[in-house]
Amino acid sequence: MTQQPSINLETNNTLHTHHYPRYFDIDMRYRAGANNHQKGVNRTKLSVLIAIRFSIVTPGIIRWLYGINHRLALEHLNRLEKDSLLRVVKTHRSPDGRVYVPTYTAAKFAEELMGIDVYFRSNKNPALQFNNNHVMHNLINLKYPQN
């Protein structure tokens, strides 16, 4: 005998009505900005949010997302590394040969942007902050999102 699902499954579940909507309200769209300063601020915010959400970001993703060349994508990510928001990890699992992982500072910055607590576990070796086996999967999902 099979169990019948609840008719009001969506409305009875407190996770759907109270907890998840705030995660769906996170704005992760890129808006270019009116000038170069605003463009840089918007890119910094979005790059940090992507790094926090997927635990990695690469120059290829940045190049595709912002419509810039590879050199500018590297400059952008290296500036975020200089600002202590990201750390670079060399890996053969990424088409770019490197991934950038978020730092504790990036986690706190993302918390301020989203208004949601971010679970973050730092490590002295940044290569241990993410699962190397999931790099290609996460990069494919970032580059070709499902609608």
C-alpha positions as CSV (number, residue, x, y, z in Angstrom):
1,M,0.0,0.0,0.0
2,T,1.4,3.4,-0.9
3,Q,1.2,6.4,1.3
4,Q,-0.8,9.4,0.0
5,P,1.0,12.7,-0.1
6,S,-0.3,15.6,1.8
7,I,-2.6,17.9,-0.3
8,N,-1.1,21.1,1.2
9,L,2.5,19.9,1.2
10,E,3.9,23.3,0.1
11,T,1.9,25.4,2.6
12,N,2.4,23.0,5.6
13,N,6.1,22.8,5.3
14,T,7.7,25.6,7.4
15,L,11.0,25.3,5.4
16,H,9.2,26.5,2.3
17,T,7.4,29.3,4.0
18,H,10.0,30.6,6.4
19,H,13.5,29.5,5.6
20,Y,14.1,29.1,1.9
21,P,12.6,32.3,0.5
22,R,15.5,34.4,1.8
23,Y,17.9,32.2,-0.1
24,F,16.0,32.7,-3.3
25,D,16.0,36.5,-2.8
26,I,19.8,36.7,-3.1
27,D,20.6,38.9,-6.1
28,M,23.3,37.2,-8.2
29,R,22.8,39.1,-11.4
30,Y,25.5,41.3,-12.9
31,R,24.6,44.9,-13.4
32,A,27.3,46.8,-15.3
33,G,27.1,50.2,-13.6
34,A,27.1,53.8,-14.8
35,N,30.9,54.3,-14.5
36,N,34.1,52.3,-14.0
37,H,34.0,52.6,-10.2
38,Q,30.4,51.2,-10.0
39,K,31.3,48.5,-12.4
40,G,34.2,47.4,-10.2
41,V,32.1,47.5,-7.1
42,N,29.4,45.4,-8.7
43,R,32.0,42.9,-10.1
44,T,33.6,42.6,-6.6
45,K,30.3,41.9,-5.0
46,L,29.2,39.3,-7.5
47,S,32.6,37.5,-7.7
48,V,32.6,37.1,-3.9
49,L,29.1,35.8,-3.9
50,I,29.9,33.3,-6.5
51,A,33.1,32.2,-4.6
52,I,31.1,31.8,-1.4
53,R,28.2,30.0,-3.1
54,F,30.3,27.5,-5.1
55,S,33.4,27.6,-2.9
56,I,35.5,28.4,-6.1
57,V,35.7,30.9,-8.9
58,T,37.9,30.8,-12.0
59,P,39.1,33.3,-14.6
60,G,37.1,31.5,-17.2
61,I,33.8,32.1,-15.3
62,I,34.7,35.7,-14.7
63,R,35.6,36.2,-18.4
64,W,32.3,34.7,-19.5
65,L,30.2,36.4,-16.9
66,Y,31.5,40.0,-17.4
67,G,32.3,39.7,-21.1
68,I,36.0,40.6,-20.7
69,N,39.2,39.0,-21.9
70,H,41.3,36.5,-20.0
71,R,43.9,39.1,-18.9
72,L,41.3,41.4,-17.4
73,A,39.7,38.4,-15.6
74,L,43.0,37.5,-14.1
75,E,43.6,41.1,-13.1
76,H,40.2,41.2,-11.4
77,L,40.7,38.0,-9.4
78,N,44.3,38.9,-8.5
79,R,43.0,42.3,-7.1
80,L,40.5,40.4,-5.0
81,E,43.4,38.2,-3.8
82,K,45.4,41.3,-3.0
83,D,42.4,42.6,-1.0
84,S,42.4,39.3,1.0
85,L,39.0,38.2,-0.4
86,L,40.3,35.2,-2.4
87,R,43.2,32.8,-2.4
88,V,44.6,31.1,-5.5
89,V,45.0,27.4,-5.7
90,K,46.8,25.7,-8.6
91,T,44.9,22.6,-9.8
92,H,44.9,20.6,-13.0
93,R,41.1,20.0,-12.5
94,S,40.3,23.4,-13.8
95,P,40.7,24.4,-17.5
96,D,42.5,27.6,-16.3
97,G,44.9,25.6,-14.2
98,R,43.8,27.5,-11.1
99,V,40.8,28.2,-8.9
100,Y,40.3,31.0,-6.4
101,V,38.8,30.1,-3.0
102,P,37.1,32.5,-0.6
103,T,38.7,33.7,2.6
104,Y,37.2,34.5,6.0
105,T,37.0,38.1,5.0
106,A,35.0,37.2,1.9
107,A,32.6,35.2,4.1
108,K,32.0,38.2,6.3
109,F,31.6,40.4,3.3
110,A,29.1,38.0,1.8
111,E,27.2,37.9,5.1
112,E,26.8,41.7,5.0
113,L,25.7,41.6,1.3
114,M,23.1,38.8,1.8
115,G,22.0,39.3,5.4
116,I,22.4,35.5,5.9
117,D,24.9,33.7,8.0
118,V,27.6,32.0,5.9
119,Y,29.1,28.7,7.1
120,F,32.8,29.0,6.5
121,R,35.6,26.7,7.5
122,S,39.1,28.1,6.7
123,N,42.2,26.0,6.4
124,K,45.9,26.9,6.3
125,N,46.1,25.0,3.0
126,P,43.5,26.6,0.7
127,A,43.5,23.4,-1.5
128,L,41.7,21.6,1.4
129,Q,38.8,24.1,1.4
130,F,37.1,22.6,-1.5
131,N,36.6,19.1,-3.0
132,N,38.9,18.7,-6.0
133,N,36.6,16.0,-7.5
134,H,33.7,18.5,-7.8
135,V,35.7,21.3,-9.5
136,M,34.7,20.5,-13.1
137,H,31.0,19.8,-12.1
138,N,30.7,23.1,-10.3
139,L,32.4,25.0,-13.2
140,I,29.9,23.5,-15.7
141,N,27.0,24.4,-13.5
142,L,28.3,28.0,-13.1
143,K,28.9,28.5,-16.8
144,Y,25.7,26.9,-18.1
145,P,23.0,27.5,-15.5
146,Q,19.7,25.6,-15.9
147,N,16.6,27.8,-16.4
